[in-house]
Amino acid sequence: MRYTSQTPRTVVPSGITDPVERARAELSAALAAIEHKANLPARASEKLEAGAVKARAFADREPGLALAAAVGVAVAVGAAIWGVARLIAR
């Protein structure tokens, strides 16, 4: 069985008439779907990459707001670290 670049591995190709071959294709598709769902590092990388692309696009469109957002995040992280350090120091 061959998958084209347009057909995801999790899709059973149509046109299979042999029941054994169809069962194999369904099993292969199910295993590919499970593999994709269970591969958390790859899924996290995909999400991070998508987020980075969106952030870059936002920064290109609205550089002032992007700078303000970055400063806000830095202040929030700094405040959280300061708060944790203060709690530990007590």
Secondary structure, DSSP 4 states (H G I P E B T S, - for coil): ----TTS-TTSPPS----HHHHHHHHHHHHHHHHHHHH-HHHHHHHHHHHHHHHHHHHHHH-HHHHHHHHHHHHHHHHHHHHHHHHHHH-
